[in-house]
Amino acid sequence: MSLPTARMTQMANAIRALSMDAVQAANSGHPGMPMGMADVATVLWSEYLRHDPKAPDWADRDRFVLSAGHGSMLIYSLLHLSGYARPTMDDIRNFRQLGSPCAGHPENFLLDGVECTTGPLGQGLAMAVGMAMAERHLNAVFGSDLVDHRTWVVAGDGCLMEGINHEAIGLAGHLKLGQMNVLWDDNRITIDGDTDLSTSENIKARYEATGWHVTECDGHDFADIRRAIDEAIADERPSLIACRTVIGKGAPNKQGGHNVHGAPLGADEVSAAREYLGWTAEPFVVPDDILTDWRSTADRGAQAHGEWRTRLDNDSDLRTRFEEQMAGIGNQASAALENYIRDLAANPRTVATRKASEMALGPLTEKLPQLIGGSADLTGSNNTKTASTTPFSADDYSGRYVYYGIREFGMAAAMNGMALHGGVAPYGGTFLIFSDYCRNAIRLSALQQINVTYVLTHDSIGLGEDGPTHQPIEQIMSMRLIPNLNVYRPCDTIETAECWALALEAPKTPAVLALSRQNLPQLRGEGDADWTAATNRSAKGAYRLKAAEATRKVVLVATGSEVAVAMDCASQLEARGIGADVVSMPCMELFAAQDAAYRADVLPADVLKVSIEAGVTQGWERFVGNDGITIGIDRFGASAPAEQLFEKFGLVADAIVPQITKKLNG
């Protein structure tokens, strides 16, 4: 039941007061959006959003995404007012200060109720697409009694301008994600000024053209807001609600202008706003009657949660299945791969690691129902589809393979949303070179501490004739620069399977699998006949694949396809009486995390160390030292067959061994 307009207005003004007070105290922030969208948010949270502040991780809660993350005081106000344990009023008082969970932009790992980290515009909306996809999939698998919730997004003009918006809404419209509703803060203002400085597109027509339902409302008229939301809920398509608002609503001298977008109002304007709004409470104080109205809004969600819990408990078999699905993969990936890897040890295979990845995905997707794969229109090249993964589509949401189309950035962001939603473990493929298209979403995977696996194939000049536009040079090393991202570049079938197990069993760390187009020999097998998770040699990031036969003078460190090159070099060196270890380093990050003794054993100080990787050499000094040799490519590639390119760029034993012997001989 709706509260009287006067009480709703006071509830909305509580958001406005907290927002302007927090930004003013921090002398930093964006008061305009939360003040402008306060009325819309009040209607949504008090009458529609299904959530339970006492159980913020309830699986069937609605998801609320503040895509316009710069207006973070909107969500901090809503969480506090509706009764979440945090943020406390002290947290809000310390907005944007060190130690406060009320960061400048919402961070999912700091506060319950913040579903995803937002700030890079457009990505919140794109992640919400992934959340809506996960909801539809789990609904198809478990039914509406257990999974039937909506995804709500507050987005600004910037979110709708960013290129990722085009990718995201095209995917959502195609998949008919009718449980997704976007509330567009249509205030026609950006930081630079009025939106007509930079855009004249018909946004509503663009959404309609991609298969969305579009409506609009007066964003300061509670009845009209309700009417538009009801219309959106009734439509089977995803909905855009254009909420015509006044940015900074309530600040009498600054509202409606761009100066209220990203700066404190100033003490005089805050005082004027209090008088304009009739808000007499002190800063950071919400009168008891208004707070009581806000806290009562949680009752509806708590009741829905209780009814849902009863339905879950009434079917023990379904409950077990559902809870196992939502619990995630855990350590099950290694178990799923045991027999497969043991068979590889007995029956070696010479295949590209992209093919080896497909082979490993066979038992993984068969045994792990959480896995949902996909590709940005490169399924046949990325080898990401298996017999167990039928298409996920508007006609069958139970499928576990997404045809993302040529939408690398949109795919990556959607996978983030799927992982954040829970109950699914997404992986998706494209070429390594196109990681640059989705880099900011990969960065957000790492920042949000979620398990997403990026299958990035065609990992070097080894892809051959497509030439320098498609041949990654700096990409693999640049991926390694992102904190909390494990970058795997396996050398053969067994390492590829090991890396898949490691990737899927790191719940708070995303992974990149950089895989070859060209066939590679299987270098592993000896000692792997009884493979288990405990014998996963890739788990330490690097290990001695071959020990020196003569007195050790050289350690060759390589990744991916170049491990076989290192083995050729070692053979030539041993023939000359020069002992050479070969170290395979599938994951720099895991190796760097090992203790000093292990690292010193693998890369001893008293020998020449040589790195070999078909990419930029910068960064390898960390492992081979200033006196070592770094073999790689510090220029763009060329168009030719792979074997010719490896020879041209000196990535063959005949070119590398002379450099080593010259160095050893002084």
C-alpha positions as CSV (number, residue, x, y, z in Angstrom):
1,M,0.0,0.0,0.0
2,S,1.3,3.4,-0.9
3,L,1.9,6.0,1.8
4,P,0.4,9.5,1.5
5,T,2.3,11.8,-0.8
6,A,3.5,14.1,2.1
7,R,5.1,11.1,3.8
8,M,6.6,9.8,0.6
9,T,8.0,13.3,0.0
10,Q,9.7,13.4,3.4
11,M,11.1,9.9,2.8
12,A,12.6,11.2,-0.5
13,N,13.9,14.3,1.2
14,A,15.8,12.1,3.7
15,I,17.8,10.8,0.7
16,R,18.4,14.4,-0.4
17,A,19.5,15.6,3.0
18,L,21.9,12.6,3.6
19,S,23.3,13.0,0.1
20,M,24.0,16.7,0.3
21,D,25.3,16.5,3.8
22,A,27.7,13.6,3.1
23,V,29.1,15.2,-0.1
24,Q,29.5,18.6,1.8
25,A,31.3,16.9,4.7
26,A,33.7,15.1,2.3
27,N,34.1,18.2,0.1
28,S,33.9,15.7,-2.7
29,G,31.2,13.8,-4.5
30,H,28.1,13.9,-6.7
31,P,25.0,15.2,-5.0
32,G,23.0,16.0,-8.2
33,M,21.9,12.5,-9.2
34,P,20.8,11.2,-5.8
35,M,18.8,14.4,-5.1
36,G,17.2,14.2,-8.6
37,M,16.4,10.5,-8.4
38,A,15.3,10.5,-4.8
39,D,11.5,10.3,-5.6
40,V,12.0,7.5,-8.1
41,A,14.1,5.5,-5.7
42,T,11.7,6.0,-2.9
43,V,8.8,4.6,-4.9
44,L,11.0,1.6,-6.1
45,W,12.4,0.7,-2.7
46,S,9.2,1.2,-0.7
47,E,6.7,-0.4,-3.0
48,Y,8.4,-2.7,-5.6
49,L,11.9,-3.8,-4.7
50,R,11.9,-7.3,-3.1
51,H,14.7,-7.5,-0.6
52,D,15.4,-8.4,3.0
53,P,17.9,-6.2,4.9
54,K,18.3,-9.0,7.5
55,A,19.2,-11.5,4.8
56,P,21.0,-9.5,2.1
57,D,22.2,-12.6,0.3
58,W,18.8,-14.2,0.0
59,A,19.0,-16.0,-3.4
60,D,15.6,-14.9,-4.7
61,R,15.9,-11.2,-3.8
62,D,15.5,-8.5,-6.5
63,R,18.8,-7.1,-7.7
64,F,19.3,-3.4,-7.6
65,V,22.2,-1.9,-9.6
66,L,23.2,1.7,-9.4
67,S,24.9,1.9,-12.8
68,A,25.4,5.7,-12.4
69,G,27.8,4.8,-9.6
70,H,29.0,8.4,-9.2
71,G,25.7,9.0,-7.4
72,S,26.8,6.5,-4.7
73,M,25.1,8.4,-1.9
74,L,21.8,7.3,-3.4
75,I,22.4,3.6,-2.6
76,Y,24.2,4.4,0.7
77,S,21.1,6.4,1.8
78,L,18.8,3.7,0.7
79,L,20.7,0.9,2.5
80,H,20.9,2.8,5.7
81,L,17.3,4.0,5.7
82,S,15.8,0.7,4.9
83,G,17.6,-1.1,7.7
84,Y,20.8,-2.8,6.5
85,A,23.4,-3.3,9.2
86,R,25.7,-1.0,7.3
87,P,26.3,1.6,6.3
88,T,25.8,3.1,9.7
89,M,25.3,6.9,10.1
90,D,28.9,7.1,11.1
91,D,29.9,5.4,7.9
92,I,27.9,7.9,5.9
93,R,29.3,10.8,8.0
94,N,32.7,9.5,6.8
95,F,31.7,9.2,3.1
96,R,34.7,9.0,0.8
97,Q,37.1,8.8,3.8
98,L,39.7,6.1,4.5
99,G,38.1,3.1,6.2
100,S,34.5,4.0,5.4
101,P,32.6,1.4,3.4
102,C,30.9,4.4,1.7
103,A,33.5,4.7,-1.0
104,G,33.4,7.3,-3.7
105,H,31.8,4.7,-6.0
106,P,29.8,1.6,-4.7
107,E,32.1,-1.4,-4.1
108,N,30.4,-4.8,-3.9
109,F,33.0,-6.2,-1.4
110,L,32.5,-3.4,1.1
111,L,28.7,-3.4,1.7
112,D,25.9,-6.0,1.6
113,G,23.2,-4.7,-0.7
114,V,25.7,-3.3,-3.2
115,E,25.3,-6.0,-5.9
116,C,28.2,-4.9,-8.1
117,T,31.0,-2.3,-8.2
118,T,30.0,0.6,-10.4
119,G,31.5,3.8,-11.6
120,P,32.8,3.1,-15.1
121,L,29.7,4.2,-16.8
122,G,27.6,1.7,-18.7
123,Q,29.1,-1.4,-17.0
124,G,26.5,-1.5,-14.2
125,L,23.7,-1.8,-16.7
126,A,25.7,-4.4,-18.7
127,M,26.3,-6.4,-15.6
128,A,22.6,-6.2,-14.8
129,V,22.0,-7.9,-18.2
130,G,24.1,-10.8,-16.9
131,M,22.2,-10.9,-13.6
132,A,18.9,-11.1,-15.6
133,M,20.4,-13.9,-17.7
134,A,21.4,-15.9,-14.6
135,E,17.9,-15.4,-13.1
136,R,16.2,-16.7,-16.2
137,H,18.5,-19.7,-16.4
138,L,18.0,-20.7,-12.8
139,N,14.2,-20.1,-13.2
140,A,14.2,-22.5,-16.1
141,V,16.1,-25.1,-14.1
142,F,14.4,-24.7,-10.7
143,G,11.0,-23.1,-11.4
144,S,9.3,-20.0,-10.3
145,D,8.7,-21.1,-6.7
146,L,12.5,-20.8,-6.1
147,V,13.7,-18.3,-8.7
148,D,11.5,-15.4,-9.9
149,H,13.0,-12.0,-9.2
150,R,13.6,-8.8,-11.1
151,T,16.7,-6.8,-11.9
152,W,16.4,-3.0,-11.4
153,V,18.9,-0.5,-12.8
154,V,19.3,3.2,-12.2
155,A,21.3,4.6,-15.1
156,G,22.2,8.1,-16.2
157,D,22.8,9.7,-19.5
158,G,26.5,8.7,-19.4
159,C,25.6,5.0,-19.0
160,L,23.4,5.3,-22.1
161,M,26.0,7.0,-24.1
162,E,28.9,4.6,-23.5
163,G,29.5,2.1,-26.3
164,I,28.9,-0.8,-24.0
165,N,25.3,0.2,-23.6
166,H,24.7,-0.6,-27.2
167,E,26.2,-4.0,-26.8
168,A,24.3,-4.7,-23.6
169,I,20.8,-3.6,-24.6
170,G,21.1,-5.5,-27.9
171,L,21.8,-8.7,-26.1
172,A,19.1,-8.1,-23.5
173,G,16.5,-7.3,-26.2
174,H,17.5,-10.3,-28.3
175,L,17.2,-12.6,-25.2
176,K,13.9,-11.0,-24.2
177,L,14.9,-10.5,-20.6
178,G,11.6,-9.2,-19.4
179,Q,12.6,-9.3,-15.7
180,M,15.0,-6.4,-16.3
181,N,13.9,-2.8,-15.9
182,V,16.1,0.3,-16.4
183,L,15.2,3.6,-14.7
184,W,16.9,6.2,-16.7
185,D,17.7,9.4,-14.9
186,D,16.7,11.6,-17.8
187,N,18.0,14.9,-16.4
188,R,19.7,16.0,-19.7
189,I,22.8,17.0,-17.9
190,T,26.4,15.8,-18.0
191,I,29.5,17.2,-16.3
192,D,30.3,19.4,-19.2
193,G,26.8,20.9,-19.4
194,D,23.5,20.2,-21.1
195,T,23.4,16.9,-23.1
196,D,22.7,18.8,-26.3
197,L,26.4,19.8,-26.2
198,S,27.3,16.2,-27.2
199,T,24.3,14.2,-28.3
200,S,21.1,14.5,-30.3
201,E,20.2,10.8,-30.6
202,N,16.7,9.5,-29.9
203,I,17.6,7.2,-27.0
204,K,14.1,5.8,-26.6
205,A,13.9,4.9,-30.3
206,R,17.2,3.1,-30.0
207,Y,16.0,1.0,-27.2
208,E,12.7,0.3,-29.0
209,A,14.8,-0.8,-32.1
210,T,16.7,-3.4,-30.0
211,G,13.5,-5.0,-28.7
212,W,12.9,-3.1,-25.5
213,H,9.6,-1.8,-24.1
214,V,10.0,2.0,-23.5
215,T,7.9,4.2,-21.4
216,E,8.4,7.5,-19.5
217,C,7.3,9.3,-16.4
218,D,7.6,12.5,-14.4
219,G,10.3,11.5,-12.0
220,H,9.0,13.8,-9.3
221,D,5.3,12.6,-9.5
222,F,4.9,9.5,-7.3
223,A,1.7,8.4,-9.0
224,D,3.3,8.7,-12.5
225,I,6.4,6.8,-11.4
226,R,4.1,3.9,-10.1
227,R,2.2,3.9,-13.4
228,A,5.4,3.6,-15.4
229,I,6.8,0.9,-13.2
230,D,3.6,-1.1,-13.4
231,E,3.6,-0.8,-17.2
232,A,7.1,-2.0,-17.3
233,I,6.4,-5.0,-15.1
234,A,3.4,-6.0,-17.2
235,D,5.4,-6.1,-20.4
236,E,7.3,-9.2,-21.4
237,R,10.2,-7.3,-22.8
238,P,13.0,-5.6,-20.9
239,S,11.9,-2.1,-20.1
240,L,13.4,1.4,-20.2
241,I,11.6,3.9,-18.1
242,A,12.7,7.5,-19.0
243,C,12.3,9.3,-15.7
244,R,12.3,13.0,-16.4
245,T,14.0,14.6,-13.4
246,V,15.7,17.8,-12.3
247,I,19.3,17.2,-11.3
248,G,20.0,18.4,-7.8
249,K,16.2,18.6,-7.0
250,G,15.8,20.6,-3.8
251,A,18.8,22.9,-4.2
252,P,17.0,26.1,-5.2
253,N,19.8,28.0,-6.8
254,K,21.7,25.1,-8.4
255,Q,19.1,22.5,-9.4
256,G,18.8,21.8,-13.1
257,G,22.3,22.8,-13.9
258,H,25.6,21.0,-14.5
259,N,27.3,22.6,-11.5
260,V,25.4,20.4,-9.1
261,H,26.5,17.2,-10.9
262,G,29.9,16.6,-9.4
263,A,30.7,19.1,-6.7
264,P,29.5,19.9,-3.2
265,L,26.6,22.3,-3.0
266,G,28.4,24.6,-0.7
267,A,27.4,25.6,2.9
268,D,25.1,28.4,1.7
269,E,23.2,26.2,-0.8
270,V,22.9,23.4,1.7
271,S,21.3,25.8,4.0
272,A,19.0,27.1,1.3
273,A,18.1,23.6,0.3
274,R,17.0,22.7,3.9
275,E,14.7,25.7,3.9
276,Y,13.4,24.9,0.4
277,L,12.6,21.3,1.4
278,G,11.3,22.2,4.8
279,W,14.0,19.9,6.3
280,T,14.8,21.1,9.8
281,A,16.8,18.2,11.1
282,E,20.5,18.6,11.9
283,P,23.1,17.2,9.4
284,F,23.2,13.3,9.4
285,V,19.9,13.1,11.5
286,V,16.8,11.5,10.1
287,P,13.6,12.2,12.2
288,D,12.2,9.2,13.9
289,D,8.8,9.2,12.1
290,I,10.6,9.3,8.7
291,L,13.0,6.6,9.7
292,T,10.1,4.5,10.9
293,D,8.4,4.8,7.5
294,W,11.6,3.8,5.8
295,R,12.3,0.8,8.1
296,S,8.7,-0.5,7.5
297,T,9.5,-0.8,3.8
298,A,11.5,-3.9,4.5
299,D,8.5,-5.8,5.9
300,R,7.2,-6.8,2.5
301,G,10.6,-8.3,1.5
302,A,11.0,-10.1,4.8
303,Q,7.5,-11.7,4.4
304,A,8.4,-12.8,0.8
305,H,11.6,-14.2,2.0
306,G,9.9,-16.3,4.7
307,E,7.4,-17.6,2.2
308,W,10.2,-18.5,-0.2
309,R,12.1,-20.3,2.6
310,T,9.0,-22.4,3.4
311,R,8.7,-23.4,-0.3
312,L,12.4,-24.4,-0.3
313,D,12.1,-26.5,2.8
314,N,9.0,-28.3,1.6
315,D,11.0,-30.2,-1.1
316,S,14.2,-31.7,0.4
317,D,15.5,-33.1,-2.9
318,L,14.9,-29.8,-4.7
319,R,16.5,-27.9,-1.8
320,T,19.6,-30.0,-2.0
321,R,20.0,-29.5,-5.7
322,F,19.4,-25.8,-5.4
323,E,21.8,-25.3,-2.5
324,E,24.5,-27.2,-4.3
325,Q,24.0,-25.1,-7.4
326,M,24.2,-21.9,-5.5
327,A,27.2,-23.0,-3.4
328,G,29.4,-22.9,-6.5
329,I,32.0,-25.2,-7.9
330,G,34.3,-25.4,-4.9
331,N,37.0,-28.1,-5.6
332,Q,34.9,-30.1,-7.9
333,A,36.7,-29.1,-11.1
334,S,39.8,-31.2,-10.3
335,A,37.7,-34.2,-9.5
336,A,35.8,-33.8,-12.8
337,L,39.2,-33.8,-14.7
338,E,41.0,-36.7,-12.9
339,N,40.2,-39.5,-15.3
340,Y,40.6,-37.2,-18.3
341,I,44.1,-36.2,-17.4
342,R,45.1,-39.7,-16.5
343,D,44.0,-40.8,-19.9
344,L,46.1,-38.1,-21.5
345,A,49.1,-39.4,-19.7
346,A,48.5,-42.7,-21.3
347,N,47.5,-41.4,-24.7
348,P,49.3,-38.2,-25.6
349,R,47.7,-35.8,-27.9
350,T,49.3,-33.2,-30.2
351,V,46.7,-30.4,-30.5
352,A,46.4,-26.7,-30.1
353,T,45.7,-25.6,-26.6
354,R,42.4,-24.1,-27.7
355,K,41.4,-27.6,-28.7
356,A,42.9,-29.0,-25.5
357,S,40.6,-26.5,-23.7
358,E,37.6,-27.8,-25.5
359,M,38.6,-31.3,-24.6
360,A,38.9,-30.4,-20.9
361,L,35.6,-28.5,-21.0
362,G,33.9,-31.8,-22.1
363,P,34.0,-33.5,-18.6
364,L,33.8,-30.1,-16.8
365,T,30.5,-29.1,-18.4
366,E,29.1,-32.6,-18.2
367,K,29.7,-32.7,-14.4
368,L,29.4,-29.1,-13.3
369,P,25.9,-27.7,-14.0
370,Q,27.0,-24.2,-12.9
371,L,29.2,-23.7,-16.0
372,I,27.7,-21.5,-18.6
373,G,29.9,-20.8,-21.6
374,G,29.8,-18.6,-24.6
375,S,31.8,-16.8,-27.3
376,A,31.8,-13.4,-29.0
377,D,30.9,-14.9,-32.4
378,L,34.0,-17.1,-32.5
379,T,32.7,-20.4,-31.2
380,G,34.4,-22.4,-33.9
381,S,37.7,-20.7,-33.2
382,N,37.5,-20.5,-29.4
383,N,36.3,-24.0,-29.0
384,T,34.1,-23.1,-26.1
385,K,31.0,-25.2,-26.9
386,T,30.6,-28.7,-25.7
387,A,28.0,-31.5,-26.1
388,S,26.6,-30.6,-22.7
389,T,26.0,-26.9,-23.4
390,T,22.9,-26.3,-25.6
391,P,22.1,-22.7,-26.6
392,F,20.8,-20.3,-24.0
393,S,18.0,-18.4,-25.8
394,A,14.7,-16.6,-25.4
395,D,13.1,-19.9,-26.4
396,D,15.1,-22.0,-23.9
397,Y,16.7,-20.4,-20.9
398,S,17.8,-23.7,-19.6
399,G,20.6,-23.8,-22.2
400,R,24.2,-23.2,-21.0
401,Y,25.8,-21.7,-24.1
402,V,25.4,-18.0,-25.0
403,Y,25.9,-16.7,-28.5
404,Y,27.1,-13.2,-27.5
405,G,27.6,-11.9,-31.0
406,I,30.3,-9.5,-31.8
407,R,30.1,-7.9,-28.3
408,E,33.3,-8.6,-26.5
409,F,32.9,-5.8,-23.9
410,G,29.2,-6.6,-23.4
411,M,30.0,-10.3,-23.0
412,A,32.7,-9.7,-20.4
413,A,30.4,-7.4,-18.4
414,A,27.5,-9.8,-18.6
415,M,29.7,-12.6,-17.3
416,N,30.6,-10.4,-14.4
417,G,26.9,-9.9,-13.7
418,M,26.2,-13.7,-13.9
419,A,29.0,-14.4,-11.5
420,L,27.8,-11.8,-9.1
421,H,24.3,-13.1,-9.2
422,G,25.4,-16.5,-8.1
423,G,24.4,-20.0,-9.1
424,V,26.3,-19.9,-12.4
425,A,30.0,-19.9,-13.3
426,P,30.5,-18.1,-16.6
427,Y,33.3,-18.5,-19.1
428,G,33.5,-16.9,-22.5
429,G,35.8,-16.7,-25.4
430,T,37.3,-14.3,-27.9
431,F,40.8,-13.8,-29.4
432,L,43.5,-12.6,-27.0
433,I,44.0,-9.5,-29.2
434,F,40.4,-8.5,-28.4
435,S,41.0,-8.5,-24.7
436,D,41.6,-4.9,-25.3
437,Y,38.0,-4.4,-26.2
438,C,36.8,-5.8,-22.8
439,R,39.8,-4.9,-20.6
440,N,37.9,-2.7,-18.3
441,A,35.4,-5.4,-17.6
442,I,38.2,-7.9,-16.9
443,R,39.6,-5.3,-14.5
444,L,36.2,-5.2,-12.8
445,S,36.2,-9.0,-12.5
446,A,39.4,-8.7,-10.6
447,L,38.3,-5.7,-8.5
448,Q,35.0,-7.4,-7.5
449,Q,36.7,-10.6,-6.5
450,I,34.6,-12.9,-8.7
451,N,35.2,-16.1,-10.6
452,V,34.9,-15.4,-14.3
453,T,37.1,-17.3,-16.9
454,Y,38.2,-15.6,-20.1
455,V,39.1,-18.1,-22.8
456,L,41.4,-16.0,-25.0
457,T,42.7,-17.9,-28.0
458,H,45.0,-17.2,-30.9
459,D,47.6,-16.1,-28.3
460,S,50.6,-15.2,-30.4
461,I,52.1,-14.8,-33.8
462,G,51.4,-18.5,-34.0
463,L,48.0,-17.7,-35.4
464,G,49.8,-16.9,-38.6
465,E,48.3,-15.4,-41.7
466,D,45.8,-13.1,-40.2
467,G,48.7,-10.8,-39.6
468,P,49.6,-8.0,-37.1
469,T,46.1,-6.7,-36.5
470,H,45.2,-10.1,-35.0
471,Q,48.6,-11.1,-33.5
472,P,48.8,-10.2,-29.8
473,I,52.2,-8.8,-28.8
474,E,51.7,-6.8,-25.6
475,Q,48.3,-8.3,-24.5
476,I,49.5,-11.3,-22.5
477,M,51.9,-9.2,-20.4
478,S,49.4,-6.3,-20.1
479,M,46.8,-8.8,-18.6
480,R,49.4,-9.7,-16.0
481,L,49.5,-6.1,-14.8
482,I,45.9,-6.4,-13.4
483,P,45.9,-7.2,-9.7
484,N,44.0,-10.3,-8.6
485,L,43.9,-11.8,-12.1
486,N,45.5,-15.2,-12.8
487,V,46.8,-15.4,-16.3
488,Y,47.4,-18.9,-17.5
489,R,49.3,-19.8,-20.7
490,P,49.6,-23.6,-20.8
491,C,52.0,-25.5,-22.9
492,D,50.1,-28.7,-23.7
493,T,46.9,-30.7,-23.1
494,I,47.7,-31.6,-19.5
495,E,48.7,-28.2,-18.5
496,T,45.6,-26.8,-20.1
497,A,43.4,-29.1,-18.0
498,E,45.3,-28.2,-14.9
499,C,44.9,-24.5,-15.6
500,W,41.1,-25.0,-16.1
501,A,40.9,-26.7,-12.7
502,L,42.9,-23.9,-11.0
503,A,40.8,-21.2,-12.7
504,L,37.5,-22.7,-11.6
505,E,38.6,-23.4,-8.1
506,A,39.6,-19.8,-7.2
507,P,36.2,-18.3,-6.1
508,K,37.5,-14.8,-5.6
509,T,39.9,-14.5,-8.5
510,P,39.1,-14.4,-12.2
511,A,41.3,-16.1,-14.8
512,V,42.6,-15.7,-18.3
513,L,43.4,-18.8,-20.3
514,A,45.7,-17.7,-23.2
515,L,45.5,-20.5,-25.8
516,S,47.3,-21.3,-29.0
517,R,45.8,-21.7,-32.5
518,Q,48.6,-23.9,-33.7
519,N,49.1,-27.5,-32.6
520,L,51.6,-28.2,-29.8
521,P,53.2,-31.4,-28.7
522,Q,52.2,-33.0,-25.4
523,L,55.2,-32.5,-23.1
524,R,53.7,-33.9,-20.0
525,G,52.6,-37.4,-19.1
526,E,55.4,-38.9,-17.2
527,G,54.3,-39.0,-13.5
528,D,50.7,-38.0,-14.4
529,A,49.2,-41.5,-14.6
530,D,47.7,-41.1,-11.1
531,W,47.0,-37.4,-11.4
532,T,45.0,-35.7,-8.6
533,A,44.5,-32.1,-7.5
534,A,47.4,-32.7,-5.1
535,T,49.8,-33.4,-8.0
536,N,48.7,-30.5,-10.1
537,R,52.1,-29.1,-11.1
538,S,50.7,-25.9,-12.6
539,A,49.4,-25.0,-9.1
540,K,52.7,-23.5,-8.2
541,G,52.7,-21.3,-11.3
542,A,56.1,-22.6,-12.5
543,Y,57.9,-25.9,-12.2
544,R,60.9,-27.8,-13.5
545,L,59.7,-29.7,-16.5
546,K,63.1,-31.0,-17.5
547,A,66.2,-31.1,-15.2
548,A,69.7,-30.6,-16.6
549,E,71.6,-33.7,-17.5
550,A,75.1,-32.1,-17.6
551,T,76.1,-29.6,-15.0
552,R,73.4,-27.0,-14.9
553,K,74.5,-23.7,-16.4
554,V,71.2,-22.5,-17.9
555,V,67.6,-22.3,-16.9
556,L,65.2,-21.8,-19.8
557,V,61.9,-20.3,-18.6
558,A,59.0,-20.4,-21.1
559,T,55.2,-20.3,-21.4
560,G,52.7,-21.8,-23.8
561,S,53.9,-22.8,-27.2
562,E,57.4,-21.6,-26.4
563,V,57.9,-24.4,-23.9
564,A,58.5,-26.8,-26.8
565,V,61.0,-24.3,-28.2
566,A,62.8,-24.3,-24.8
567,M,62.9,-28.1,-24.9
568,D,64.6,-27.9,-28.4
569,C,67.1,-25.4,-27.0
570,A,67.9,-27.6,-24.1
571,S,68.5,-30.5,-26.4
572,Q,71.0,-28.5,-28.4
573,L,72.7,-27.2,-25.3
574,E,73.0,-30.6,-23.7
575,A,74.6,-31.9,-26.9
576,R,77.3,-29.3,-26.3
577,G,77.8,-30.3,-22.7
578,I,75.8,-27.4,-21.3
579,G,73.3,-28.5,-18.7
580,A,69.9,-26.8,-19.1
581,D,66.8,-26.9,-17.0
582,V,63.5,-26.2,-18.7
583,V,60.9,-24.4,-16.5
584,S,57.3,-24.2,-17.6
585,M,55.6,-21.1,-16.1
586,P,51.9,-21.3,-17.0
587,C,51.0,-18.7,-14.4
588,M,53.4,-15.9,-13.2
589,E,50.9,-14.8,-10.5
590,L,50.8,-18.2,-8.8
591,F,54.6,-18.6,-9.0
592,A,55.1,-15.1,-7.5
593,A,52.9,-16.2,-4.6
594,Q,55.2,-19.2,-3.7
595,D,57.7,-19.0,-0.8
596,A,61.2,-17.8,-1.4
597,A,62.7,-21.2,-1.1
598,Y,60.6,-22.7,-3.8
599,R,61.2,-19.8,-6.2
600,A,65.0,-20.0,-5.5
601,D,65.0,-23.7,-6.3
602,V,63.2,-23.3,-9.6
603,L,65.2,-20.2,-10.6
604,P,68.6,-20.5,-8.8
605,A,70.8,-17.4,-8.6
606,D,74.0,-19.0,-9.8
607,V,73.0,-19.8,-13.4
608,L,72.1,-17.9,-16.6
609,K,68.3,-17.6,-16.9
610,V,66.6,-17.2,-20.2
611,S,63.0,-16.3,-20.8
612,I,61.2,-17.3,-24.1
613,E,57.8,-16.0,-24.9
614,A,56.2,-14.8,-28.1
615,G,55.3,-11.4,-26.8
616,V,56.9,-8.3,-25.3
617,T,60.0,-8.9,-23.2
618,Q,59.3,-6.2,-20.7
619,G,58.5,-7.8,-17.4
620,W,60.6,-10.9,-17.7
621,E,63.5,-9.2,-16.0
622,R,61.7,-9.9,-12.8
623,F,62.5,-13.6,-13.3
624,V,65.7,-13.8,-15.3
625,G,67.4,-10.7,-13.7
626,N,69.3,-7.9,-15.4
627,D,72.0,-10.4,-16.5
628,G,69.6,-12.8,-18.0
629,I,68.4,-13.1,-21.6
630,T,64.8,-12.2,-22.6
631,I,63.7,-13.7,-25.9
632,G,60.5,-12.3,-27.3
633,I,58.9,-9.8,-29.7
634,D,59.1,-6.1,-29.1
635,R,57.5,-5.1,-32.4
636,F,54.3,-5.9,-34.3
637,G,54.0,-9.2,-36.2
638,A,53.6,-10.0,-39.8
639,S,51.3,-12.0,-42.1
640,A,52.7,-15.5,-42.9
641,P,52.4,-19.1,-41.8
642,A,53.2,-19.6,-38.1
643,E,56.4,-21.6,-38.6
644,Q,57.8,-18.9,-40.9
645,L,57.0,-16.2,-38.3
646,F,58.7,-18.1,-35.5
647,E,61.8,-18.4,-37.6
648,K,61.7,-14.7,-38.7
649,F,61.4,-13.4,-35.2
650,G,64.1,-15.7,-33.7
651,L,61.8,-17.9,-31.7
652,V,63.6,-21.1,-32.7
653,A,66.4,-23.0,-31.1
654,D,68.8,-22.3,-33.9
655,A,68.5,-18.5,-33.2
656,I,68.3,-18.7,-29.4
657,V,71.1,-21.2,-28.6
658,P,73.9,-19.0,-30.1
659,Q,72.8,-16.1,-27.9
660,I,73.1,-18.4,-24.9
661,T,76.5,-19.7,-25.7
662,K,77.8,-16.3,-26.5
663,K,76.6,-15.1,-23.1
664,L,78.1,-18.0,-21.3
665,N,81.4,-17.5,-23.0
666,G,81.5,-13.9,-22.0
